[in-house]
Amino acid sequence: QSTYCSTMVQHCEALGRAVQVVNLDPAAELFSYPSSFPGSGYVCVLADIRELIEVDDVMEDESLRFGPNGGLVFCMEYFANNFSWLEESLGHVEDDYVLFDCPGQIELYTHLPVMKQLVEQLQQWEFRVCGVFLVDSQFMVESFKFISGILAALSAMISLEIPQINVMTKMDLLSKKAKKEIEKYLDPDMYSMIEDSTNILRSKRFKKLTKSICGLIDDYGMVRFLPLDRSDEESINIVLQHIDFTIQYGEDLEFKEPKECEEDKSALVDEYFQYRVDE
């Protein structure tokens, strides 16, 4: 997620957009967000949760004795009880585009209340919030893994109750063959997924379970993925446009809709992959 934030920081700056970064990962290693402007160094982090609490400190505390996961949960719950620190750190950020770099542990977005509480607090502070759910594209090249990823995205959407953009990252690291294979997962046909999955399964119980899961995903029909290739400015811009559309960024200005609307999304995705293959 830090790599995504770094990419978006540089892209936003190149567009002349004011952008701020808030690190909310208490387990993050030292990481800076490079500026896109030559000689300007790195973007200043607006707030860093590690100034409030760090996972290493919690794990080293003899009275707590937490491991990495327990330490992270403790840190985030402590953070939820100290939102006043975040409010003070944010100060007055009118009209700025703020990126919240959050921890990657999925349980924070599915069955723990911390991130939901954060979203509600930000909304009370009159932030327009959009979640960006990131999945490594290298993990999604098989139907079973894709179904797992799409369920995780759907679970986060239902739990947080905010608009959510789902993104397949690291497309630039895939081979041409893998890019061609993953194309079908960007606008999936769950009935085809059922056939792909059940042909591998021998157990009737698992076949029935897989059909039920795919049917659930198809009934909701809420999850679609956008490809993100760090080496392709157009790919980055498409993701940013969807986020802008979701939060109505710059609504006081004349608003432009994303280049591809739902009707022609498949055509644009085909064009993107064809371009990468031709290279």
N, C-alpha and C positions, 0 to 999 in steps of 0.2 A: 504494500500500500504506500510505503514511502517513495518507492520508485514512481508510482502513478502520480503522487503529489508533486514530485520533482519535475516530471514531464509536463504536468498541467501548469505549474508555476512558470516554466520557461515559455510555454505556448501563450499563456495569458499576457505575460510581459511583452512578448513579441507583438501582441495585438494592442498594446497600450492600455491594458486593463490593470487597475489596482488590485493586487492580490495579497492576501495575508495567510499565514500558515499557523495552525495550532496543533501541537503534538500532544495526543492523548494516550500514547502508549508508554506506560511506566517501565516497560521492559526493553524499550528501544535502545539500540546501541547509538553511539554518537553519530549523528547524521545531519548533513546540511543540505539545503535546497538551493542548488546553483541558479544564479540569475542568468537571464538570456542576454543581458547587456554586457558587451565586452568591457572588462576592467572593473565591473561593479561587484565582483565577488559573489557573495551568497545572500539570499533573501533572509531578512531578519525574522526569526520565529516570534510571532505575537505572544504566544503563551506555550509553556512546556510543563506538562504534568510532573516531570521529574524534579521540578523545583518544589513541588508539594510532597510527593512521595515516589519512591523507586522500589521496584521488585527486589533488587539485591539487598536493600536495607531491611525489607520485611523478612526475606529468607534468612538473613544473618541474625535476626532478633531471636534470642534464646527462649523468650516467653511465648513466641508464636510457632516456630518450627514448621513453617510452610514450605512446600516444594514450589517449583516454578508456576504451575497452574493455580494452586491455592493462593500463592503470593499475588498473582495477577488479579484474581477475584477480590482478594482483600483490598488491594490498591484501588480498584475501580469502585468498590463499595465505599471506601474512605473518601474517594473523590466525589461520589454522589452525595455524601453528607457535607461536602465543602464546596458547593457550587458558587458560593460567594467569592472564593478565590478566582474562579474562572471569570466571573462577572467583573471583578476588579482588574484582572489581566486584560480582558477584551477592551475595556474602556469604551470609547465612542468610535465605532467603525462604520458609520453611515455610508451606504452605497458601496462599500468594499465587498469583494468576493473573497470569502473565507473558506479555506480548506481545513477540515478537521481530520488529521491523520490518526486513525483509530487502531486499536489492537486487532489482530487477525483471528483471535480465538473465537470460533463460531458460537460457543455457548453464551457469549455475551449478547448475541443478537437473536437467540432462539428461546431460551427459557430462563434467563436471568433478567431482572428488571432494570439494570443499570443504564443501558443505552436508551431504553424507552424513557426513563426519567430524564436523561440528558436531552433527548429530542423535545420532550414537553417543556423543559426549562428554556431551551433555545427559542421555542415558539412563543413562550411568554415574554421573552426579550425581543419579540417581533422579528426574529430571523425567519427567512423562508428556507426550509430545510429539504434537501434532496439526498437520499442515500445512494451511494455508488457501490454496488456489490461486485467485487473483483474475484474472478476465478482464473487460475492459470490454464491457458489453452492447452498446454502439454498434458494436463490432467484430464482433458475432456475429449480425447480422441477415440474413446470407446464408449459404447452405448450405456454400459452399466455405470461407468464413472460419470457420464453426462447426466443420467437420471439422478444420481446422488447429488451432483452439483446443482441441478435445477430444483431439487427438493430443499436444499439448504437455502437457496435464494428465495424460494417461495415462503419458507418458514420465517426468514428475516423480514420479508415484506409484510406478512401477517402480524408478526410480533411488534414491529416498529410503527406500523400504520402511517407510513409516509410514502410519497412518490419515490420510486427506486429505479435507477438505471443499472442494468446488469451488463457487465463488461468482461469479455475474454481477453486477458492480457497476454503479453509476450508472443504475439503473433509473428513478430520478426524473428523469433528463434525456431520456428517450425520449418521443416523441410517442405519442398513443393508438394510432395505426396501427402504429407500430413495436413497442409493447408487445404488441399482438395478434399481430403477426407472429412475435415472439420466443417466444411462449408454447410453440410446438411444440418449441423447442430445449431446454426445461427437462426434458422426459422424452421424448427423441427416439426415433423409429422409424427405424433406420438404413436399412431397405429403402425407406422413402419418400425419405430423403436421396439414395439411389442414383438414384432416378427423377428427383428435382429436379436433380441434378448432371449426369447423363448426357444429359439433354435439351438441355443447353447445349453439351456437348462434341461436336465433329465428329470428332476423332481417335479411332479404335478403340483405339489403345494407351492413351490417357488414360481412356477409358471403362472399359477392363479394369482399369487401375490404381486408379481411383476405386472400382470394385466391390470390389476386393481390400482396400483401406483400410477401407471401410465394413464389410466382413465381419469384418475384424480387430477393429474397435471393438465390433461387435455380439457377437463371440465372447467378448471380455473382459467386456463388460457392467458395467464398474466405475465409469464416469464419469457422474454426474448433477450438474446444476447447481441451486443455490438462488438465487433472486432477492434482491438487496439494494437496498432503497430507503432512503436516509438519512432521508427525510422521514416514514417509516412505522415507528413503534416495533415494531409486530407483525412486520414483515419482519426487523428487526434481531434481535428476540428469537428468531425461528425459527432463524436462523443460529447464534446463541449456544447455543441448546438442543442443536443437533446437535453442536457442539464439546464441550459439557459431557458429552453422552452418550458421545462418542468417548473422552474422557480420563477419564471417570467422576469429574468434578469434584465435590467434596464428598461422596464415597462414604460417609463416616462418618455423614452425615445421611441422612434418608429420601430416596431418590433418585426423581426424577420423570422419566419418559421424555419425549422430545420430543412435542409436541402432535400432529404428524403422523408416523406410522410409514410404512414403505414401502408398505403396502397402500393407504393413502388419501392418499398424497402428491399424486397428480394432482388429486384433488378439492380439496385445499387450495390448490394452485396456481391452479386454475380460479376458486376463490372470490376469491383475491387479485387476479387480473386483472379479474374482473367488478367488484370493488369500485373499482378504479382507473378503469375505463371509465365506471362510473356517476357518478364525480365530475365 
